[in-house]
Amino acid sequence: MTDIIDRRLIVGMEVHVELATEAKMFALGPNVAHPSRFDSAPNTICDPVSVALPGALPTMNHDALEMAMLVGTALNCEIADRCQWDRKNYFYPDLPKGYQISQYEHPICGRGELTFDGPDGAVTVRITRAHLEEDTGKSGHELPGGEVIDGSIVDYNRSGSPLLEIVTEPDITSAADAVAFGRELRSICRALGVTEGIMQKGHMRFEPNINLVLTLGDGREVRTPIVEIKNLNSFRAVEQAIAHEVTRQEAQWLDDGLEMGPGAKSTRGWDEKAQRTVLQRSKEDAHDYRYFPEPDLVPLEVDQAWKDKIAARLPELPRARRARWVDVLGLTAKDAAALAEEPPTADFFEACAAAMEAQGMSASDAAIAAAKLLLNAGTRLANERTCAVEALGITADQIAGIALMRAAGDLGSTAADEVFEVLCDSEESAAAAAERLNLLQVSDASALNAWIDEALAAHPQAGEDFAAGKDAAMGRIMGHVMKASGGSADAGMVRARLIERLR
């Protein structure tokens, strides 16, 4: 067999997004993907439609449709004038009806695109379609405590939950870009408020379709059969599964020479412990599902006024928001990414910066000060208290007060962190807290000079070393000044006066 001299990865993504509506897709039963139902015990929120009781008929969830349209608009998709519901027929224990209500020929969202920032720069992936369907139940092969059983168990809570399936063209060429695409899509969906996006709960499940273009020594190009990796619910799993498939598919081709063609597709599962994919079945084609129009639901007409109403709900999307923070407000890309990771944190950051601007700070200074306080003191306390930064209890106005005191030189950095922590459990102002805790920074010239004189008298050698250019010697002098002042001396002014006096 001819040697392989080059290989090129091709990945198309299928992403299943559980929409956080209160009710299910085609029934009034509660939706397990809604925050109020996260902790529902297995098989406690089932409904007649989703478990296929005789005579139960579906009714479309209007909120789910509008959420799908909102995502499609954010992805620059063509929103259909007319969409249709279809039955996708197959048997599996977690599908009580024996079919899934989905969209086949006429989905709600058509072609679009998503541009995101990959490791090597901006990448644009074409969206093929985004269609609505009902989710299945959830099969398991071990008990809740982890005990492996000889058989399977099924939880029908998820059955009937609204599911938006987003399908891309095979435009992704690396595992890292696949992860970056997934992260950006998750950020968009969470910013739109259509899903909580908790990966561990299966709110977003990724199914990369992977194959290789192999360049052979004789100049020919061959394509390996496409493999779909099912139900990946972490970005780590997405990256590792794709990386594994690159190696496995090349080795498989060297072993059997099988190329992409009719009937050559397959699905595989990801074994996290073994770090390998496992064959599940040969991949069905569309005709295997015997799609036909759903007789219990009429086609849906979407006029331009409805589309315009949805477009008007579109907020500033995460990528544009991060770019504004960097390009206009002067944040670093790293800080912007950290603040934008959680939509409520991003909104709280904006509120803090706005409160500072209202007190006279420039937009850039306010943003940088807010970012520093939230990402330093805020993140530390949030980690300690196992909550989000915005849930610490401190208000935007209180944070603005800290920043303004820092800018005026009334509060040192360490004292600012202390005031921040105190205000998480207090309704007083930053100024009142700082005064009560005796943390106000002293910049009075006579007081500073007195402390400096005392420090130099106590550490004459340190004074001589600093005068000779040894910056490290200032530490001993500064330490004495801060101790003598009870931590209230303005460190910047102390340093400036030492340089003025000794150099």
Order of alpha helices (4+ residues) and beta strands (2+ residues): beta-alpha-beta-beta-beta-beta-beta-beta-beta-beta-alpha-beta-beta-beta-alpha-beta-beta-beta-beta-alpha-alpha-alpha-alpha-alpha-alpha-alpha-alpha-alpha-alpha-alpha-alpha-alpha
